[in-house]
Amino acid sequence: MRWLESLQAKLLAAVCGVALVSIGVFAWVNIRYEQAERVDLVIRGASQFSDTVKRSTHYAMLQNRWEDAFHIMDTIGKQEGVTRVRVFTKEGTILFSTERSEVGSAVDKRAESCYACHAAERPLERLMLPDRARIFRDAEGQRLLGMITPLYNEPGCSEGCHVHPKSKSVLGVLDITLSLARVDEEIAAITRRTAAFAGTTIVLLAMILWTRWARLPPRSTA
């Protein structure tokens, strides 16, 4: 009987099949875990970055010096990895944007990160961090992270500039969009390394089993 019909060949195929599935599942779980970890870190970093922008412009806004606040945002928007910085009212009118053509227009409430703050069942005042972030793709297919931060009507604002009534809890939204290009490169590198490890492990296991069983005389299954 030919060797391919022997019990050793069938056992080798079975072991390699089980190993292939097991290592494949492990590789998939590991890649998904690393992806989730990277995205979570980026979301937390984006939240801290957004809070930094908010604090940097807080005094200018408190004094109703929006030109100064917008100048600071414009400078921050030129940093590497920052795609866009904008401020819009709770009603959706864009007051400032690093993309000048957007200023004065209305935000698409169903697009990008705006969906969260306009959902009736999730008022802007109570949005948690995961609800403030959204990952989407631009027209070129690049992944982006949008992070919204509410601009609250603090006591110092309503008492100092007298522009906004105390009853209005949220004055507007700071919306920052960051590029995920570097994160995607890291995820791709992790995927390649994991795939290489899984493939190498399977090949080595197959070679070991082949070498071990090829030396044994074939036994008929009959």
Backbone as CSV, one residue per row, in Angstrom:
resi,resn,N_x,N_y,N_z,CA_x,CA_y,CA_z,C_x,C_y,C_z
1,MET,0.850,-1.197,0.000,0.000,0.000,0.000,0.877,1.236,0.000
2,ARG,0.478,2.243,-0.732,1.253,3.468,-0.800,1.296,4.153,0.550
3,TRP,2.373,4.971,0.769,2.557,5.634,2.070,1.427,6.610,2.371
4,LEU,0.896,7.281,1.324,-0.155,8.261,1.540,-1.432,7.630,2.052
5,GLU,-1.547,6.320,1.903,-2.734,5.632,2.379,-2.522,5.016,3.758
6,SER,-1.348,5.216,4.296,-1.014,4.614,5.585,-1.661,5.361,6.736
7,LEU,-1.674,4.715,7.881,-2.232,5.311,9.085,-1.432,6.525,9.516
8,GLN,-0.096,6.465,9.316,0.746,7.596,9.694,0.371,8.860,8.935
9,ALA,0.089,8.729,7.642,-0.253,9.897,6.835,-1.572,10.508,7.289
10,LYS,-2.522,9.646,7.608,-3.817,10.151,8.060,-3.695,10.831,9.421
11,LEU,-2.871,10.229,10.284,-2.670,10.824,11.600,-1.938,12.153,11.491
12,LEU,-0.955,12.196,10.599,-0.223,13.437,10.367,-1.157,14.536,9.876
13,ALA,-2.030,14.193,8.947,-2.974,15.177,8.417,-3.933,15.652,9.504
14,ALA,-4.372,14.725,10.361,-5.293,15.098,11.432,-4.627,16.026,12.437
15,VAL,-3.393,15.682,12.836,-2.670,16.510,13.803,-2.388,17.895,13.223
16,CYS,-1.952,17.934,11.970,-1.681,19.222,11.323,-2.957,20.050,11.195
17,GLY,-4.077,19.371,10.920,-5.336,20.096,10.813,-5.756,20.717,12.132
18,VAL,-5.642,19.926,13.209,-5.980,20.447,14.538,-5.052,21.590,14.914
19,ALA,-3.749,21.415,14.620,-2.777,22.467,14.934,-3.067,23.731,14.137
20,LEU,-3.431,23.550,12.871,-3.734,24.696,12.025,-4.915,25.487,12.577
21,VAL,-5.966,24.787,12.966,-7.148,25.460,13.508,-6.827,26.132,14.836
22,SER,-6.122,25.416,15.715,-5.799,25.958,17.040,-4.924,27.194,16.944
23,ILE,-3.869,27.103,16.147,-2.960,28.242,16.003,-3.655,29.392,15.290
24,GLY,-4.514,29.058,14.315,-5.252,30.104,13.614,-6.186,30.856,14.544
25,VAL,-6.890,30.121,15.411,-7.788,30.765,16.379,-6.991,31.629,17.345
26,PHE,-5.864,31.099,17.830,-5.016,31.871,18.744,-4.532,33.150,18.076
27,ALA,-4.088,33.039,16.823,-3.593,34.217,16.102,-4.707,35.244,15.917
28,TRP,-5.906,34.787,15.574,-7.029,35.702,15.361,-7.399,36.419,16.652
29,VAL,-7.485,35.663,17.756,-7.821,36.266,19.050,-6.756,37.272,19.460
30,ASN,-5.488,36.921,19.252,-4.396,37.824,19.621,-4.440,39.114,18.810
31,ILE,-4.709,38.999,17.518,-4.783,40.183,16.658,-5.951,41.072,17.069
32,ARG,-7.103,40.462,17.328,-8.270,41.239,17.746,-8.016,41.944,19.075
33,TYR,-7.340,41.261,19.985,-7.033,41.861,21.286,-6.107,43.056,21.119
34,GLU,-5.063,42.894,20.307,-4.118,43.984,20.079,-4.805,45.164,19.398
35,GLN,-5.694,44.880,18.455,-6.435,45.952,17.793,-7.278,46.726,18.799
36,ALA,-7.995,46.002,19.653,-8.843,46.654,20.654,-8.009,47.485,21.620
37,GLU,-6.845,46.961,22.016,-5.971,47.686,22.935,-5.465,48.976,22.303
38,ARG,-5.033,48.882,21.042,-4.518,50.070,20.354,-5.606,51.129,20.215
39,VAL,-6.786,50.712,19.803,-7.887,51.662,19.615,-8.285,52.294,20.946
40,ASP,-8.311,51.493,22.012,-8.665,52.018,23.331,-7.655,53.066,23.784
41,LEU,-6.372,52.801,23.550,-5.339,53.771,23.917,-5.491,55.064,23.122
42,VAL,-5.819,54.924,21.836,-5.986,56.109,20.993,-7.187,56.926,21.455
43,ILE,-8.276,56.256,21.797,-9.472,56.967,22.260,-9.179,57.728,23.546
44,ARG,-8.480,57.091,24.473,-8.133,57.767,25.726,-7.186,58.938,25.474
45,GLY,-6.235,58.719,24.564,-5.323,59.807,24.226,-6.041,60.959,23.554
46,ALA,-7.010,60.634,22.684,-7.782,61.676,22.010,-8.620,62.461,23.005
47,SER,-9.152,61.768,24.009,-9.935,62.444,25.040,-9.062,63.415,25.831
48,GLN,-7.860,62.983,26.190,-6.942,63.853,26.920,-6.518,65.040,26.057
49,PHE,-6.282,64.772,24.778,-5.890,65.839,23.858,-7.017,66.858,23.716
50,SER,-8.244,66.360,23.592,-9.393,67.248,23.470,-9.569,68.094,24.727
51,ASP,-9.384,67.467,25.888,-9.487,68.217,27.144,-8.399,69.281,27.241
52,THR,-7.203,68.961,26.716,-6.108,69.936,26.720,-6.455,71.148,25.865
53,VAL,-7.042,70.892,24.698,-7.464,71.994,23.824,-8.524,72.835,24.525
54,LYS,-9.457,72.167,25.161,-10.531,72.872,25.869,-9.970,73.749,26.983
55,ARG,-9.033,73.207,27.752,-8.441,73.976,28.853,-7.585,75.124,28.330
56,SER,-6.914,74.896,27.189,-6.051,75.930,26.619,-6.844,77.144,26.151
57,THR,-8.075,76.904,25.755,-8.911,77.996,25.242,-9.955,78.461,26.257
58,HIS,-9.930,77.871,27.434,-10.967,78.154,28.430,-11.017,79.628,28.817
59,TYR,-9.854,80.200,29.109,-9.842,81.591,29.583,-10.330,82.548,28.497
60,ALA,-9.889,82.305,27.255,-10.321,83.167,26.154,-11.832,83.082,25.965
61,MET,-12.374,81.873,26.073,-13.824,81.711,25.944,-14.548,82.372,27.110
62,LEU,-13.963,82.265,28.299,-14.576,82.855,29.480,-14.691,84.365,29.340
63,GLN,-13.693,84.963,28.657,-13.689,86.404,28.427,-14.419,86.783,27.141
64,ASN,-15.040,85.774,26.513,-15.765,85.989,25.262,-14.844,86.452,24.133
65,ARG,-13.566,86.038,24.221,-12.606,86.370,23.167,-12.467,85.149,22.253
66,TRP,-13.468,84.962,21.434,-13.500,83.786,20.576,-12.412,83.807,19.522
67,GLU,-12.011,84.991,19.081,-10.944,85.082,18.081,-9.658,84.473,18.624
68,ASP,-9.343,84.777,19.888,-8.141,84.217,20.505,-8.266,82.706,20.666
69,ALA,-9.439,82.263,21.070,-9.654,80.824,21.240,-9.521,80.091,19.908
70,PHE,-10.086,80.666,18.857,-10.009,80.037,17.544,-8.577,80.042,17.011
71,HIS,-7.814,81.075,17.338,-6.416,81.126,16.901,-5.623,79.990,17.546
72,ILE,-5.884,79.740,18.816,-5.211,78.635,19.505,-5.590,77.304,18.869
73,MET,-6.869,77.127,18.577,-7.327,75.889,17.946,-6.713,75.714,16.567
74,ASP,-6.589,76.817,15.839,-6.011,76.755,14.501,-4.560,76.301,14.567
75,THR,-3.825,76.793,15.564,-2.428,76.391,15.742,-2.332,74.918,16.115
76,ILE,-3.197,74.483,17.019,-3.210,73.080,17.428,-3.580,72.177,16.258
77,GLY,-4.470,72.650,15.399,-4.907,71.853,14.263,-3.834,71.589,13.232
78,LYS,-2.703,72.299,13.332,-1.603,72.106,12.390,-0.617,71.043,12.854
79,GLN,-0.845,70.480,14.032,0.047,69.451,14.544,-0.090,68.170,13.727
80,GLU,0.982,67.394,13.720,0.976,66.131,12.989,-0.061,65.177,13.580
81,GLY,-0.830,64.563,12.720,-1.840,63.610,13.160,-3.201,64.217,13.398
82,VAL,-3.274,65.556,13.463,-4.557,66.232,13.669,-5.145,66.570,12.300
83,THR,-6.272,66.003,11.993,-6.901,66.228,10.690,-7.776,67.469,10.675
84,ARG,-8.499,67.680,11.782,-9.417,68.819,11.813,-9.800,69.154,13.250
85,VAL,-9.978,70.448,13.494,-10.501,70.935,14.772,-11.645,71.882,14.447
86,ARG,-12.760,71.703,15.110,-13.880,72.601,14.859,-14.757,72.729,16.105
87,VAL,-15.534,73.791,16.117,-16.480,74.050,17.201,-17.833,74.330,16.575
88,PHE,-18.863,73.663,17.060,-20.201,73.962,16.564,-21.183,74.023,17.729
89,THR,-22.245,74.731,17.500,-23.267,74.878,18.531,-24.002,73.560,18.724
90,LYS,-24.765,73.493,19.799,-25.531,72.279,20.047,-26.563,72.051,18.953
91,GLU,-26.953,73.133,18.293,-27.918,73.021,17.191,-27.247,72.549,15.906
92,GLY,-25.911,72.566,15.859,-25.200,72.047,14.698,-24.593,73.077,13.776
93,THR,-24.611,74.359,14.129,-23.995,75.396,13.298,-22.501,75.475,13.606
94,ILE,-21.674,75.380,12.588,-20.222,75.389,12.773,-19.736,76.819,12.987
95,LEU,-19.162,77.075,14.162,-18.629,78.399,14.490,-17.178,78.548,14.059
96,PHE,-16.432,77.454,14.151,-15.017,77.477,13.766,-14.625,76.120,13.218
97,SER,-13.730,76.138,12.241,-13.177,74.902,11.696,-11.849,75.211,11.024
98,THR,-10.898,74.300,11.173,-9.630,74.468,10.470,-9.829,74.318,8.966
99,GLU,-10.967,73.769,8.568,-11.368,73.766,7.164,-12.323,74.950,6.978
100,ARG,-11.788,76.047,6.545,-12.520,77.316,6.520,-13.851,77.251,5.771
101,SER,-13.929,76.398,4.770,-15.153,76.334,3.962,-16.357,75.844,4.761
102,GLU,-16.114,75.215,5.909,-17.216,74.684,6.715,-17.865,75.732,7.612
103,VAL,-17.134,76.795,7.928,-17.618,77.785,8.888,-18.950,78.378,8.420
104,GLY,-19.924,78.386,9.327,-21.233,78.940,9.028,-22.230,77.931,8.502
105,SER,-21.736,76.772,8.087,-22.648,75.758,7.570,-23.173,74.889,8.708
106,ALA,-24.123,74.047,8.386,-24.714,73.159,9.388,-24.062,71.786,9.313
107,VAL,-23.847,71.203,10.475,-23.251,69.875,10.552,-24.290,68.826,10.195
108,ASP,-23.852,67.803,9.459,-24.729,66.675,9.187,-24.849,65.871,10.480
109,LYS,-26.004,65.925,11.110,-26.181,65.300,12.417,-26.108,63.777,12.366
110,ARG,-26.139,63.204,11.191,-26.042,61.752,11.076,-24.633,61.308,10.726
111,ALA,-23.726,62.260,10.547,-22.384,61.932,10.084,-21.372,61.974,11.213
112,GLU,-20.326,61.179,11.036,-19.155,61.177,11.913,-19.530,61.138,13.379
113,SER,-18.883,61.959,14.203,-19.113,61.869,15.649,-20.371,62.588,16.090
114,CYS,-21.067,63.246,15.195,-22.230,64.055,15.579,-23.425,63.193,15.960
115,TYR,-23.422,61.934,15.538,-24.588,61.093,15.799,-24.849,60.954,17.285
116,ALA,-23.786,60.981,18.095,-23.948,60.720,19.528,-24.660,61.858,20.240
117,CYS,-24.228,63.096,19.964,-24.760,64.217,20.738,-26.163,64.603,20.309
118,HIS,-26.632,64.083,19.195,-27.974,64.432,18.739,-28.959,63.278,18.894
119,ALA,-28.506,62.203,19.546,-29.416,61.088,19.790,-30.326,61.441,20.955
120,ALA,-31.612,61.340,20.746,-32.574,61.769,21.766,-32.440,60.966,23.055
121,GLU,-32.073,59.684,22.908,-31.997,58.858,24.102,-30.678,59.024,24.839
122,ARG,-29.732,59.772,24.268,-28.456,60.005,24.933,-28.129,61.486,24.869
123,PRO,-28.690,62.291,25.754,-28.417,63.726,25.741,-26.930,64.003,25.880
124,LEU,-26.486,65.103,25.280,-25.075,65.459,25.264,-24.495,65.573,26.663
125,GLU,-25.318,66.021,27.615,-24.823,66.225,28.972,-24.368,64.928,29.628
126,ARG,-24.861,63.788,29.152,-24.577,62.530,29.839,-23.751,61.565,29.001
127,LEU,-23.107,62.023,27.966,-22.317,61.136,27.123,-21.082,60.631,27.856
128,MET,-20.846,59.311,27.787,-19.644,58.715,28.340,-18.565,58.696,27.264
129,LEU,-17.337,58.372,27.673,-16.207,58.420,26.749,-16.416,57.584,25.488
130,PRO,-16.854,56.313,25.587,-17.050,55.528,24.360,-18.055,56.157,23.391
131,ASP,-19.057,56.879,23.935,-20.072,57.501,23.086,-19.578,58.786,22.443
132,ARG,-18.492,59.345,22.969,-17.945,60.588,22.422,-17.006,60.330,21.254
133,ALA,-16.641,59.083,21.053,-15.675,58.754,20.000,-16.336,57.924,18.909
134,ARG,-15.865,58.151,17.692,-16.344,57.342,16.580,-15.236,57.207,15.553
135,ILE,-15.053,55.985,15.073,-14.062,55.729,14.031,-14.791,55.634,12.696
136,PHE,-14.309,56.362,11.708,-14.935,56.368,10.387,-13.851,56.535,9.330
137,ARG,-14.230,56.504,8.087,-13.283,56.639,6.976,-13.603,57.893,6.174
138,ASP,-12.542,58.510,5.671,-12.741,59.690,4.839,-12.973,59.264,3.397
139,ALA,-13.037,60.234,2.508,-13.318,59.940,1.102,-12.225,59.091,0.461
140,GLU,-11.014,59.151,1.006,-9.890,58.394,0.458,-9.736,57.029,1.113
141,GLY,-10.624,56.707,2.034,-10.565,55.401,2.672,-9.695,55.331,3.913
142,GLN,-9.119,56.453,4.337,-8.272,56.470,5.525,-9.132,56.491,6.787
143,ARG,-8.722,55.703,7.764,-9.479,55.676,9.017,-9.166,56.906,9.867
144,LEU,-10.226,57.462,10.466,-10.096,58.643,11.308,-10.832,58.404,12.618
145,LEU,-10.399,59.122,13.646,-11.069,59.067,14.939,-11.628,60.438,15.261
146,GLY,-12.941,60.511,15.435,-13.580,61.761,15.825,-13.872,61.751,17.316
147,MET,-13.516,62.820,18.002,-13.752,62.929,19.441,-14.478,64.231,19.731
148,ILE,-15.637,64.143,20.354,-16.387,65.342,20.707,-16.272,65.592,22.205
149,THR,-16.188,66.862,22.575,-16.110,67.271,23.976,-17.102,68.398,24.202
150,PRO,-18.064,68.221,25.077,-19.053,69.277,25.341,-18.398,70.517,25.938
151,LEU,-18.868,71.674,25.519,-18.439,72.948,26.102,-19.566,73.406,27.021
152,TYR,-19.364,73.205,28.297,-20.419,73.477,29.266,-20.507,74.957,29.621
153,ASN,-21.693,75.360,29.985,-21.938,76.727,30.432,-21.603,76.807,31.919
154,GLU,-20.357,77.147,32.216,-19.909,77.210,33.598,-20.378,78.505,34.253
155,PRO,-20.422,78.525,35.585,-20.880,79.730,36.295,-20.106,80.983,35.906
156,GLY,-18.801,80.844,35.702,-17.990,82.004,35.342,-18.378,82.609,34.016
157,CYS,-18.908,81.774,33.113,-19.294,82.285,31.791,-20.616,83.033,31.861
158,SER,-21.605,82.404,32.462,-22.928,83.039,32.505,-22.923,84.297,33.359
159,GLU,-22.041,84.341,34.366,-21.981,85.507,35.236,-21.044,86.578,34.698
160,GLY,-20.028,86.118,33.921,-19.023,87.069,33.457,-19.392,87.775,32.176
161,CYS,-19.733,86.999,31.150,-19.984,87.639,29.851,-21.473,87.894,29.621
162,HIS,-22.337,87.214,30.400,-23.789,87.431,30.320,-24.355,87.158,28.927
163,VAL,-23.637,86.331,28.167,-24.116,86.016,26.820,-25.058,84.823,26.841
164,HIS,-24.772,83.874,27.714,-25.549,82.640,27.739,-26.322,82.528,29.042
165,PRO,-27.581,82.161,28.990,-28.376,82.000,30.211,-27.895,80.807,31.028
166,LYS,-28.099,80.877,32.333,-27.668,79.799,33.214,-28.395,78.498,32.910
167,SER,-29.590,78.596,32.376,-30.385,77.400,32.099,-29.821,76.574,30.949
168,LYS,-28.955,77.174,30.148,-28.364,76.467,29.016,-27.103,75.765,29.488
169,SER,-27.190,74.458,29.687,-26.080,73.708,30.282,-24.929,73.467,29.315
170,VAL,-25.233,73.301,28.033,-24.195,73.043,27.035,-24.229,74.138,25.982
171,LEU,-23.085,74.802,25.804,-23.007,75.900,24.836,-22.673,75.412,23.438
172,GLY,-21.883,74.376,23.359,-21.472,73.883,22.057,-20.645,72.623,22.186
173,VAL,-19.977,72.274,21.096,-19.204,71.037,21.042,-17.856,71.299,20.384
174,LEU,-16.807,70.809,21.021,-15.474,70.817,20.429,-15.283,69.474,19.745
175,ASP,-15.025,69.497,18.464,-14.903,68.270,17.674,-13.501,68.191,17.087
176,ILE,-12.751,67.176,17.483,-11.383,66.991,16.998,-11.303,65.676,16.230
177,THR,-10.712,65.725,15.054,-10.542,64.533,14.230,-9.059,64.218,14.104
178,LEU,-8.696,62.992,14.447,-7.305,62.552,14.409,-7.136,61.427,13.395
179,SER,-5.966,61.378,12.787,-5.660,60.320,11.830,-5.274,59.041,12.567
180,LEU,-5.721,57.911,12.052,-5.369,56.613,12.619,-4.343,55.891,11.758
181,ALA,-3.651,56.631,10.896,-2.689,56.016,9.983,-1.591,55.276,10.741
182,ARG,-1.034,55.920,11.768,0.047,55.279,12.525,-0.460,54.045,13.271
183,VAL,-1.653,54.143,13.835,-2.232,52.996,14.540,-2.469,51.843,13.578
184,ASP,-2.970,52.152,12.392,-3.212,51.109,11.398,-1.909,50.454,10.959
185,GLU,-0.832,51.233,10.877,0.476,50.667,10.544,0.944,49.715,11.635
186,GLU,0.733,50.093,12.895,1.116,49.227,14.008,0.298,47.940,14.004
187,ILE,-1.000,48.073,13.751,-1.861,46.891,13.708,-1.453,45.972,12.560
188,ALA,-1.125,46.557,11.409,-0.688,45.759,10.262,0.608,45.020,10.580
189,ALA,1.529,45.690,11.285,2.794,45.057,11.660,2.551,43.900,12.626
190,ILE,1.647,44.103,13.587,1.306,43.036,14.532,0.674,41.857,13.800
191,THR,-0.194,42.153,12.845,-0.841,41.098,12.065,0.180,40.291,11.285
192,ARG,1.146,40.982,10.674,2.180,40.275,9.908,3.030,39.393,10.816
193,ARG,3.422,39.928,11.973,4.254,39.144,12.893,3.502,37.923,13.418
194,THR,2.230,38.127,13.756,1.433,37.013,14.266,1.227,35.952,13.192
195,ALA,0.953,36.388,11.967,0.767,35.445,10.863,2.058,34.687,10.576
196,ALA,3.192,35.387,10.631,4.482,34.739,10.403,4.769,33.710,11.490
197,PHE,4.469,34.070,12.738,4.678,33.136,13.851,3.795,31.908,13.696
198,ALA,2.519,32.134,13.376,1.593,31.012,13.216,2.020,30.112,12.064
199,GLY,2.385,30.715,10.940,2.811,29.929,9.789,4.072,29.136,10.064
200,THR,5.051,29.774,10.714,6.305,29.092,11.037,6.067,27.935,11.993
201,THR,5.204,28.152,12.984,4.900,27.098,13.953,4.257,25.897,13.278
202,ILE,3.332,26.152,12.376,2.657,25.059,11.671,3.637,24.289,10.796
203,VAL,4.496,25.003,10.080,5.475,24.349,9.207,6.446,23.499,10.016
204,LEU,6.956,24.054,11.127,7.891,23.304,11.966,7.231,22.060,12.552
205,LEU,5.986,22.208,13.002,5.273,21.059,13.548,5.077,19.986,12.492
206,ALA,4.708,20.398,11.291,4.516,19.443,10.199,5.824,18.737,9.851
207,MET,6.930,19.484,9.855,8.233,18.889,9.542,8.644,17.881,10.606
208,ILE,8.397,18.224,11.876,8.755,17.307,12.961,7.958,16.013,12.860
209,LEU,6.654,16.144,12.642,5.814,14.957,12.531,6.166,14.141,11.294
210,TRP,6.438,14.839,10.211,6.809,14.149,8.968,8.095,13.357,9.166
211,THR,9.096,13.995,9.774,10.381,13.328,9.995,10.228,12.134,10.923
212,ARG,9.391,12.302,11.938,9.211,11.228,12.917,8.503,10.026,12.314
213,TRP,7.419,10.288,11.599,6.603,9.197,11.099,7.072,8.641,9.750
214,ALA,7.842,9.442,9.035,8.324,8.952,7.743,9.319,7.817,7.924
215,ARG,9.940,7.751,9.103,10.930,6.701,9.356,10.277,5.375,9.728
216,LEU,8.988,5.457,10.096,8.297,4.237,10.489,7.777,3.508,9.262
217,PRO,7.775,2.183,9.295,7.229,1.430,8.160,5.726,1.638,8.072
218,PRO,5.196,1.784,6.879,3.760,2.005,6.729,2.958,0.804,7.197
219,ARG,1.835,1.086,7.830,0.959,0.013,8.289,-0.384,0.119,7.589
220,SER,-0.867,-0.986,7.152,-2.142,-0.999,6.446,-3.282,-0.786,7.427
221,THR,-4.293,-0.104,6.965,-5.473,0.136,7.802,-6.468,-1.016,7.723
222,ALA,-6.163,-1.970,6.824,-7.074,-3.101,6.627,-6.965,-4.097,7.779
